């Protein structure tokens, strides 16, 4: 597939007298860095998958072209330059390596929010996209369903097999390991540590008062969205998440 030609077709560059900011970003980026040797030396199936992913990405970006254009028009010259030279190639790399087509919409949402300069640090942008890259569609569905927000079209079909073979439990622990979910026990760790310290001091010196912290021991293994998890969902899914009260 000639990606440069697909850019021209998808964004209808030949039919538009003046190129839009968005089409210029893609045309310049693909012609300058993505097309040459992007999949050289890899197996044919990987090349085909990468091309299919990138075409799907461009189509979904085109469907949101008005939103992109309105945001890009508001950027200052240096911000637009950063978007084109840093954000575009970074996101393109993740698109080309993506293995699940259903994740393209999340990659596009992040790309759109980056056009609003919601993240202006390359390191932080990479943290968000690295995290997304490590999650499966099942992980994302489980994460989203920890919020009040529900999308019936995207609701998970939690089969009996997934529950019995431990997939749901594994997904919860995976999301927790990436600091997207936390348990009630995690949120009470500070109180637990203070209680242990107070108990230790009391045992060493009985004159010291033992001051246990208030701990809610019910549902200690229930999972809730972390602060980072909420920001992650807002960036990739445009979901507003209320942060849980600290106990």
Secondary structure by P-SEA (a helix, b strand, c coil): ccaaaaaaaaacccccccccaaaaaaaaaaaccccccccccccaaaaaaaaaaaaaaaaaaaaaaaaaaaaaaaccaaaaaaaaacaaaaaaaaaaacccccaaaaaaaaaaaaaacccccaaaaaaaaaaaaaccaaaaaaaaaccccccccccccccaaaaaaaaaaaaaaaaaaacccccccccaaaaaaaaaaaaaaaaacccccccccccccccccbbbbcaaaaaaaaacccbbbbbcccc
